[in-house]
Amino acid sequence: MTTLKKSFTPLLLFGLSSLMMGMYAGLYDPSFNNYLAHVHNVSEVARGGLEFPRELPGFLVVFLFTALVFLADTRIAAFSALLVSLALWGQGFLAPNMAAVVVWMLIWSTGAHLFMSVSPAIGLRLSTSGEEGRRLGQLGSLESLGTLLGIVIVYWGASRFHFSFATIFAISGTCALIASIGLFLIKPQPIRKPSRHLVIKKRYTLFYLLNIVFGARKQIFMTFAPWVLIKVYQADVATFAVLGFIGTVLNLVFRPWLGRVIDAWGERTIIMLESLTLIIICGLYAFAEMWFPARIAVIIIMACYITDQLLFSVRIARTTYLHKIVETPDDLGATLSMGLSMDHAVSMLIPLGGGILWARYGYISVFLVAACLAVVNLWLATFIPIRQKNHSELA
């Protein structure tokens, strides 16, 4: 028994928890937009407006992180996953109207964003110096594997067994609960109370700006890219499961490769390549229906949807960039949380504006704005030094 207990190292438990959190996302993400469209008949403007309560916890995550700073990072992560689990069960069985949907969405979002804030710091702590990108890539690959398993369940459940949304959300919530248990079993590291809970330093200005622009462009794609497929091309849950499956399979290879490339090429090059790719994707989203026959246009849009899934992994580059410039290790977790809050400060407002743009001028205008944001991201990336050394290397 003792040998078995010792075999569950912190890295193994965190990897298993990452797998289960990926699995919950694989079940939940392909279903959520169809749930809103078909169960609650949400319009484009209302869909954009829903992102305000959905993203509000992301803006407040820095304050939540501060309130929970007396806990070890793995305990915060366990609590976060538990909130996700409770919210998904509630949304599945206790959401008869939009008011209830918003309540459960707030609870889910609180857990999801808190986990998003603390998990990179755990991954970095479990890494060896000089291989941070590789470790985060490996953990991301495990998460992608879990997402793949969740997507397979959604596809077969929706297409063959006609799973209800409640059933899908219940399975998803159970996965998050298992992740919470795994994180709780990790022996908490002794921690020092950081000298500063809220970190705002001039040194990290570029990191903050990169997160703000990422938050704006991310929210446009998360909200309106699937909405284009649903409203313009009539995609259903099974279609999103297939697209998610393809994207996740590719991510199993892409994320570890991306981690190694970040270590080799540096964050500047990777973020610039991300920006250039996004400009192309935005142009295709905007004009594919005009430029190509309908059957080809829908394939192009689906390819863009999958490519954008891969590009979300470039978040690793922003994390490793911050890790290389932090003045003290105590700054890392708090600065990641601050960056996430800044990201979500714009994420709360962008979708509502996007919904209004769509309603007045059509979806093309939404993706032209996203292309402009990609250009800004490209410009900001030019300020990243070509190579940075880890703080530990400078000490």
C-alpha positions in Angstrom: 0.0 0.0 0.0 2.8 2.4 0.9 4.6 1.6 -2.4 1.3 2.3 -4.3 0.9 5.6 -2.4 4.4 6.6 -3.2 3.9 5.9 -6.9 1.3 8.7 -7.1 3.8 11.5 -7.4 2.6 15.1 -7.5 3.4 15.2 -11.3 1.4 12.0 -11.9 -1.6 13.3 -9.9 -1.5 16.6 -11.6 -1.2 15.0 -15.0 -4.3 12.8 -14.3 -6.2 15.8 -13.1 -5.3 17.7 -16.2 -6.6 14.7 -18.2 -9.9 14.8 -16.4 -10.2 18.6 -16.8 -9.6 18.2 -20.5 -12.3 15.5 -20.6 -14.9 17.7 -18.9 -14.1 20.4 -21.5 -14.4 17.9 -24.3 -17.9 17.1 -23.2 -19.0 20.6 -22.3 -17.5 22.9 -25.0 -19.0 21.3 -28.1 -22.4 21.3 -26.5 -22.8 24.7 -24.8 -23.5 26.9 -27.8 -26.1 24.4 -29.2 -27.6 24.2 -25.7 -28.1 28.0 -25.7 -29.4 28.1 -29.3 -31.8 25.1 -29.2 -32.9 24.9 -25.6 -33.2 28.6 -24.7 -33.4 30.1 -28.3 -30.7 32.7 -27.7 -30.2 35.5 -30.3 -26.9 36.9 -31.5 -27.1 40.0 -29.3 -28.2 38.0 -26.3 -25.4 35.5 -26.9 -22.9 38.3 -26.9 -24.4 39.7 -23.8 -24.2 36.4 -21.9 -20.4 36.7 -22.1 -20.5 39.5 -19.5 -21.6 37.2 -16.6 -19.7 34.3 -18.1 -16.4 36.3 -18.1 -16.9 38.4 -15.0 -15.3 35.8 -12.7 -12.3 35.9 -15.1 -11.9 39.6 -14.4 -12.3 39.0 -10.6 -9.9 36.1 -10.5 -7.0 38.1 -9.2 -9.1 39.0 -6.2 -10.2 35.4 -5.7 -6.6 34.4 -5.9 -5.8 36.9 -3.2 -8.6 35.7 -1.0 -7.4 32.1 -1.3 -3.6 32.8 -1.1 -3.4 31.2 2.3 -4.0 27.9 0.6 -1.5 25.8 -1.4 -1.8 26.2 -5.2 -3.0 22.6 -5.5 -5.7 23.2 -2.9 -6.9 26.2 -4.9 -7.0 24.1 -8.0 -9.0 21.3 -6.2 -11.5 23.9 -5.0 -11.8 25.3 -8.5 -12.5 21.9 -10.1 -15.1 21.2 -7.4 -16.9 24.5 -8.4 -16.9 23.4 -12.0 -18.4 20.0 -11.1 -21.2 21.5 -9.0 -22.0 24.1 -11.7 -22.3 21.5 -14.5 -24.6 19.3 -12.5 -26.7 22.3 -11.7 -26.8 23.5 -15.3 -27.9 20.0 -16.4 -30.7 19.5 -13.9 -31.5 22.8 -12.2 -31.7 25.4 -15.1 -35.3 25.8 -16.2 -34.8 29.4 -17.4 -32.1 31.9 -18.4 -31.8 33.3 -14.9 -30.8 29.9 -13.6 -28.5 29.4 -16.5 -26.7 32.6 -15.6 -26.3 31.6 -12.0 -24.7 28.3 -12.8 -22.6 29.9 -15.5 -21.2 32.3 -12.9 -20.3 29.4 -10.6 -18.8 27.4 -13.5 -16.8 30.4 -14.7 -15.4 31.1 -11.3 -14.0 27.6 -11.0 -12.8 27.4 -14.6 -11.0 30.7 -14.5 -9.5 30.1 -11.1 -8.1 26.8 -12.3 -6.9 28.5 -15.5 -5.0 31.0 -13.3 -3.3 28.6 -10.9 -2.6 25.5 -13.1 0.3 27.1 -15.1 2.1 28.0 -11.9 1.7 24.3 -10.7 3.0 23.1 -14.1 6.0 25.4 -13.9 6.8 24.3 -10.3 6.9 20.7 -11.5 9.3 21.6 -14.4 13.0 21.6 -14.5 14.9 24.7 -15.4 15.2 25.3 -19.1 12.5 22.8 -20.0 9.4 24.8 -18.8 7.9 24.9 -22.3 8.4 21.2 -22.8 6.7 20.4 -19.4 3.7 22.7 -20.1 3.4 21.2 -23.6 3.3 17.7 -22.1 0.7 18.6 -19.6 -1.3 20.4 -22.3 -1.1 17.2 -24.4 -2.6 15.2 -21.5 -5.4 17.8 -21.3 -5.9 17.4 -25.1 -6.1 13.6 -24.7 -8.8 14.1 -22.1 -10.6 16.5 -24.4 -10.4 13.9 -27.1 -12.1 11.2 -24.9 -14.8 13.7 -23.9 -15.5 14.6 -27.6 -15.8 10.9 -28.5 -18.4 10.5 -25.8 -20.3 13.5 -27.0 -20.2 12.3 -30.6 -21.4 8.8 -29.9 -23.9 10.0 -27.3 -25.5 12.7 -29.5 -25.5 10.8 -32.8 -26.2 7.2 -31.7 -27.9 7.4 -28.3 -29.5 10.8 -28.4 -28.0 12.0 -25.1 -29.8 15.0 -23.6 -27.8 18.1 -22.7 -28.5 17.2 -19.0 -26.7 13.8 -19.5 -23.8 15.4 -21.2 -23.4 18.0 -18.5 -23.7 15.4 -15.7 -20.9 13.3 -17.2 -18.8 16.4 -17.7 -19.3 17.4 -14.0 -18.3 14.0 -12.8 -15.0 14.3 -14.7 -14.3 17.7 -13.0 -15.1 16.0 -9.6 -12.5 13.3 -10.2 -10.0 16.0 -11.1 -10.8 17.8 -7.9 -10.2 14.6 -5.9 -6.8 14.0 -7.7 -5.7 17.6 -7.0 -6.7 17.3 -3.3 -4.6 14.1 -3.0 -1.4 16.0 -3.9 0.5 16.8 -0.7 0.4 20.6 -0.5 3.8 22.3 -0.7 4.8 24.5 2.3 4.2 28.0 1.1 5.4 31.5 2.1 2.9 34.3 2.3 3.9 36.4 -0.7 4.9 40.0 0.0 2.5 41.3 -2.6 -0.9 39.7 -3.6 -1.7 42.0 -6.5 1.2 42.5 -8.7 1.2 45.5 -11.1 4.7 46.4 -12.2 6.0 48.3 -15.1 8.3 45.4 -15.8 5.3 43.3 -16.8 3.6 45.8 -19.0 4.1 43.9 -22.2 2.8 40.7 -20.6 -0.4 42.6 -19.5 -0.9 44.1 -23.0 -0.5 40.7 -24.7 -3.1 39.3 -22.3 -5.5 42.2 -23.0 -5.3 41.8 -26.8 -5.5 38.0 -26.5 -8.6 38.3 -24.3 -10.3 40.5 -26.9 -9.5 38.3 -29.9 -10.1 35.1 -28.0 -13.6 36.1 -27.0 -14.6 37.0 -30.5 -13.6 33.5 -31.7 -15.0 31.7 -28.7 -18.4 33.5 -29.0 -18.9 34.0 -32.7 -16.8 31.4 -34.5 -19.1 28.6 -33.4 -22.1 30.9 -33.9 -21.2 31.3 -37.6 -21.2 27.5 -38.0 -24.5 27.2 -36.2 -26.4 30.1 -37.7 -24.8 30.3 -41.2 -23.9 26.7 -41.9 -26.4 24.9 -39.5 -23.8 22.8 -37.6 -25.1 20.6 -34.8 -23.6 19.1 -31.7 -22.2 16.1 -33.6 -20.5 18.4 -36.1 -18.8 20.3 -33.3 -17.8 17.0 -31.7 -16.1 15.9 -35.0 -14.3 19.3 -35.3 -13.3 19.1 -31.7 -12.0 15.5 -32.2 -9.9 16.6 -35.2 -8.5 19.6 -33.4 -7.8 17.6 -30.2 -6.0 14.8 -32.1 -3.8 17.4 -33.8 -3.2 19.1 -30.4 -1.8 15.8 -29.0 1.1 16.3 -31.4 1.0 20.1 -31.7 1.2 21.1 -28.0 4.4 19.1 -27.1 5.9 20.3 -30.4 5.0 23.9 -29.7 6.5 23.6 -26.2 9.8 22.5 -27.7 9.7 25.1 -30.4 9.1 27.9 -27.8 12.2 26.7 -25.9 14.2 26.7 -29.2 12.9 29.7 -31.1 11.7 32.0 -28.3 8.3 33.6 -27.5 8.7 36.5 -29.9 8.8 34.3 -33.0 5.9 32.1 -31.9 3.6 35.0 -31.0 4.4 36.7 -34.3 3.6 33.6 -36.3 0.3 33.2 -34.3 -0.7 36.8 -35.2 0.0 36.3 -38.9 -2.0 33.1 -39.0 -4.9 34.8 -37.2 -5.0 37.6 -39.8 -5.5 34.9 -42.5 -8.1 33.1 -40.5 -10.1 36.3 -39.8 -10.1 37.1 -43.6 -11.4 33.6 -44.4 -14.1 33.7 -41.8 -15.3 37.1 -43.1 -15.2 36.4 -46.8 -15.2 32.6 -47.4 -19.0 32.7 -48.1 -18.4 35.4 -50.8 -15.2 34.0 -52.3 -16.1 30.2 -52.6 -19.0 28.0 -53.4 -21.0 27.0 -50.3 -19.7 23.4 -50.0 -16.1 24.7 -50.2 -16.8 27.7 -47.9 -18.0 25.5 -45.1 -14.9 23.3 -45.3 -12.7 26.3 -45.2 -14.6 27.7 -42.1 -14.3 24.4 -40.4 -10.5 24.3 -41.1 -10.2 27.8 -39.7 -12.1 26.7 -36.6 -9.7 23.8 -36.0 -6.6 25.9 -36.7 -7.8 28.4 -34.1 -8.2 25.6 -31.6 -4.5 24.9 -32.1 -3.5 28.5 -31.8 -5.0 28.8 -28.3 -2.1 26.6 -27.2 0.2 29.6 -27.8 -0.9 30.7 -24.3 2.1 28.7 -23.3 4.4 31.3 -24.9 3.0 34.1 -22.8 3.4 32.0 -19.6 7.0 31.1 -20.4 7.8 34.7 -21.3 6.5 35.9 -17.9 8.5 33.1 -16.2 11.7 34.4 -17.8 11.2 38.0 -16.7 9.7 37.7 -13.2 11.8 39.5 -10.5 11.0 36.9 -7.8 9.2 33.5 -7.8 6.5 35.1 -5.6 5.5 37.3 -8.5 4.6 34.5 -10.9 1.2 33.2 -9.6 -0.1 36.7 -8.8 1.0 38.2 -12.1 -0.6 35.3 -14.0 -3.8 36.1 -12.2 -3.5 39.8 -12.9 -2.9 39.1 -16.6 -6.0 36.8 -16.6 -8.1 39.5 -15.0 -6.9 42.1 -17.6 -7.7 39.5 -20.3 -11.2 39.2 -19.0 -11.8 42.9 -18.4 -12.1 43.2 -22.2 -13.6 39.7 -22.6 -16.7 40.9 -20.8 -17.4 43.8 -23.2 -16.2 42.6 -26.6 -18.9 40.0 -27.2 -21.7 42.4 -26.5 -20.2 44.8 -29.0 -19.7 41.9 -31.4 -23.3 40.9 -31.1 -24.5 44.4 -31.9 -22.1 44.6 -34.9 -23.4 41.3 -36.2 -27.0 42.4 -35.8 -26.4 45.7 -37.6 -23.7 44.9 -40.2 -23.5 41.1 -40.4 -20.8 38.7 -39.1 -18.2 40.0 -41.6 -17.7 43.1 -39.5 -17.0 41.0 -36.3 -14.1 39.2 -38.0 -12.7 42.4 -39.5 -12.4 43.7 -36.0 -10.7 40.4 -34.9 -8.2 40.9 -37.8 -7.3 44.3 -36.5 -6.7 42.8 -33.0 -4.4 40.2 -34.6 -2.4 43.1 -36.2 -2.0 44.8 -32.8 -0.9 41.4 -31.3 1.8 41.2 -34.1 3.0 44.7 -33.3 3.2 44.0 -29.5 5.2 40.8 -30.2 8.0 42.8 -31.8 8.8 44.3 -28.3 9.6 40.9 -26.9 13.4 40.5 -26.8 14.7 37.9 -29.2 15.9 35.8 -26.3 15.4 36.1 -22.6 17.1 34.2 -19.8 15.3 32.7 -16.9 15.4 34.6 -13.6 17.1 31.5 -12.1 19.8 31.7 -14.7 20.4 35.4 -13.8 20.6 34.7 -10.1 
